[in-house]
Amino acid sequence: MRKVISGRHATVVPVAGVSGDAFVPDSPTQPIVCCIGQPVAGNPTQFMMERAFAAAGLDWRYLTLEVPPNQLGQAVLGVRAMGFLGANITNPHKAAVIQHLDKVDESAELTGLASCVRRSGEHLIGENIDGKGFFQALRPKVDPTGKKAVIMGAGSTARAIAVELGRAGAGELVIVNRSADRGQTLVDLLNQKVRVSSRLVHLSGDYAVEPDTRIVVNATSIGSGDTEALVPLDIQALAADMLVADVAFNPLGTRLLRDAAGRGCKTLDGLAMLVGQVMISFKIWTGVDPDPVVMQEALEEYLEI
C-alpha cells in the first residue's frame, strides 16, 4: 500500500493494488498504456514494454504518442476517455501534467514532476519514478545510507535523483550547478522538505569532489549523443572507493564513465537506470514483476549495442 497525496494539499490517503497480485482489468477490451511526450522519436520504452508483456503472457499494448505542450490537457482527457490504464510522461510534460491529474504520490509532490500515471477507478494518479529507477539500479552496487553524494545539475532528472537519495537516507547531498538560482532552489527543497543535509556549489571550471564523497552523478545532458563530451569534473579527484553514475544511455560508455573506470571507480550507466524506470512502470500497472533480462536485452537490441 502506498501513500498518495490528494490534489495540491498534503492530505495523505492510502492507495492499494500496487504490490499485490497482477492487475485484472474489469473491461473485456485489451489493456492499453502509453508514453506521452515531445519529441518521442527514438524512445525505446515501447519496444521494451511490448517484449516484457509478451514474456509475462500479458495481452497488453503500449503506444507512443507525440503530444505538443498546448495539447497536453486534451491528451490526458483522451487517456481518461479511452480507458487507458496508465502512461509514462516524458519531457517536456512532467511538471505540467500534474494539474491534469486527480492525485499524486509523495515523490511527485516533492519533485513537482510526474513521470508515471496509473488509473485507479476513475482517478488518474501520478508519481515520479525517475529517481526510483536510479535507486533501483544503484542499490545493488552501493547503499547510499549515510553517504555523501555529488549531483551535477539541478534540472528535472537531478531533482528526482536527489529527492530519492535523500529519502533513502543519504548523509549529505552536494548540488553542483552553473545556475546558482536553480541550484539553490533544489538545495532548499532538499533541506526543507526532504530534510537531508544539502548545499550548493556554484560551478566555475572543473569541480573536484571531496575525498569523503562516495557517489557522483552526472544528471546533466552532457554526454548524451556524444561519446567524447567532457563533464566539468576533475577526474583526478575521483577515487576507487567512489561510484560514478551517468544518466546518459545513448551512446553507451560516456567519456565520464570511461575516465572513472580508469580511476578504479565503480560505474553505473543510464541503461541500468532506464531499465529500472521501465520495470517500475510495468509493476505499477500490471502488478507483475517483469523479467529484467528481457528488458535489458530489448533495450540493447533497440539501441543496436
N, C-alpha and C positions, 0 to 999 in steps of 0.2 A: 504494500500500500504506500502511495506517495502523497506528499503534501502538495496541494495546488492552491495558488493564491487567486482569489476571485477578483476580476476586474482590475482597477488601479489600486486597490486597497490591500493591506497585508492581512486580510482575513483568510486564515488557513482552513481548508476543508479537505477531508480525506477523499482520495480517488482510488478505487480498486481496479482490478482487472489488468494489471500490467505484468506482474511477475509470476502469475499463476499459469494455468493451462492455456493451450492455444486458443486464440480468439475465434469464436464461431459466429460468423455474420448471421443476422436474423433475416437476411434477404436471399432469395434464390439466385440473384444476379452475381456475376463474377466480381469479387472484391477488387477494387482499384485504389491505388495510391499513386502519388505523383511527385514530381520536382517542379518548383516554380522559381524562376529566376530570369536574369537577362545580363549577359548572354548565357546560353546553356550549351552551345555547341562544344563538343569535346568533353562534356561531363560524363564520367564513366559510371555513375551510380545506377542508371537504368540497366546497363549490361550486367553489373554485379548483382542487382536485386533479382533480375529475371533468372539468372543462374541459381541463386540461392533459393528462390521459390521452387524451382524445378527439383533441386536436390532435396528439399524438405517435403516434396509431394504436395505442395500448395498450389491450387489453381488461381493464383493472383496475377494481376497485371500492374506494371509500373510505367507511367507515362512521363515524358519530359516535356515541359510546357514553357515556352518563352513568353514572358509577360512583362510589358513595359511598366514603369512605376505608376503612370497615370491610370493604369487599368488593374492595379493590384486588388482594389476593393471588389471589382466585378469578378475577378478570378476566384477570390475567396467565396463569394456568393455562388459561383459555379461549383466549387468544391462541395458546398452545402447542398445545393440543389440536385447535383448528380449523385449524391450519396457516397462520395469518395471517403475512404476510411482514414486517410492521412495524407500528409505532404511533407517533403523536405523543402525548406526555404533557403535559397542561396542569395548571394548578393545580386542586386542592391536592396533586397526586401526584408532583411532580418529584423530591422528596427520598425519599419513601417507596418509590418504585418500584425504587430501586437494589437493595434487599435481595431483590427477587424476580427479578433478572436474573443471568445467568451471568458476564458480563464488562461492564466499562465502559471507555471510552477515557479519555485524559488529561484532556479537557475536563470530563467528568463527575466524574472523580476529584478534580480541583482544586476544582470548584464544589460537589460533593456533590449535584448535580442532574442528572437525565437528562430531556431533552425529546424525544428521538427514539430509538426502539428498532428494530433490524433483526434479522432472523433470519439466522444463518449455520450451516447444517446443523441441528443440534438445539439450538444455543445462541441465546439472546437477548442482544444486545449493545446497551448504552445509551451515548449521548453527549449532550452539551449543545450544541444548535445555536442557542440564543437569542443568545449573543454572536457567533457566526459569522454569523448573519443580519444583525446590526447592522453587523459589519465589512464584509460584502459590500455593504451599502448605503452605508457611509461611504467606502470605498476610492476610488470614482470622484471624490469631492469633496475629500477630504483624506487625505494619507498621515500616519498617526499616529506614524511613526517619529521618536523623539527629541522629541516634542511633549508639552507639559503638558495634561492633560485633567482637567476637574472633573466629578464624577459626583454628582448629587443623589440621595440614597437609598442604602440598604445592604441592600435585600431581594434576592430571588432574581434579578430582572432586572438590578439594579445589579451583583450579584456576577458574573453571566455576562458582562456587557459589560466590567466592569473586568478580569476574567481575560483576556478575548480581547484587549483593548487592551494589557495587559501582555505577553502572548505575542507581540503584533505589534510590540513594540519601543517602546512609548510611553516618553517620557523621565521623566515623573512623573505620578502619579495622586493627585488630591485628592478624598477622600471627604467629602461634606458631609451630615450626618445629625443628626436630633434626638436619637436614642438613642445615647449615647456608647458603651455596651457593644456594641451591634450594629455600630456603625460601626468600632470598634476591632477587632472580630473579623475584619471584612473586610480592614482595613488589615494586620493580622498575616498573614493568608493571602497577601496580595499581596507583602508584604515577604519572607516566609519561604519560600513555596512557588513563587510566580511569579517572585520576585526582580526586582521592579520597584519603584523608589523610590515610597513611598506615605505619606500622612499623613492624619490625621483633622481635620476642622473641625467642632466641635460647634455645630450651628445654633441661633442665637438671633436672631431678626429676619431681615432680608433679607441674604443673602450677596453680597458684592461680589467678583467674580472678579478675580484679579490680572492685571495688564496683559500678562504673558507667556503667559497661557492661550490655547490655540488651539482646544480642543474643550470644549464644555459640553453635558452630557447630563442631561436630566430623566428619571431612571429610577424616579420615584415614580408613584403613581396619580393625582396631581394633574393635572387637565386631561382625564382620561378621562370622557367623558359630560357635560362642562361646558366650553363654549367660552370662558367668562369666568373660569375658575378661575385664581388667581394663584399661581404658583410663587414661593417665597420667595427670589427673586434680585433684586439691584439692577440693574435694566435699564440704568441709566445707565453701569454699568461695562462693558457689552458694547461691543465694537469691531468694525469692519468686517473685521479680519483673523481673526475667530473664526468657527467653525461651531457652531451651536446645534442640538441634536437633542432631540426629544421622543418618547418611546416610545408615547404615546397615538396610536391610529389612528382612533378614532371618538369625538368628531367630528374631521373633518379641519380643520386650521388652528387649533391651540390658541392661547390668548392669548399664551403664551410665544413661539411661533414668529412670530406677527404682530408682537409687540413687537421681537423680534430682527431680523426683516426690516426693520423701521423704523429700526433702528440700522445697517443695512448689512451684517448678518451673513449668511453662507450658512446655510441651514436644511435640516434633514433630519427628515421626519415618520415616524410609526410605520407608515404604509402601506408605505414602502420596506423597512423592517426586516422586516415580516411577510412581504412577498413574498420577501425573501431567505431567511427561515427555511423557507418552504414549498418554494422551489426547491431548497434543500439537502436536505430530506427526500426530495423526488422523485428527485433524483440518487442519494442513498444507496440507495434501494430499487430503482430501475429501472436504474441505470447510464446513464440518458439525461439529457442537458441539456434541461430544459423551456424553452419559449418564454416569456421574461419578459413580453412584451407580452400574451400570453394570460392569464398570471397576474394582471398588473396590471388588465387590463380586467375580468376576472372579479371581482376584489375590488371594484373601483369599482361594477360592476353590482350586486353583492350589497348593498353599503352605500348604493346609490342616490345616488352622488355624481358 
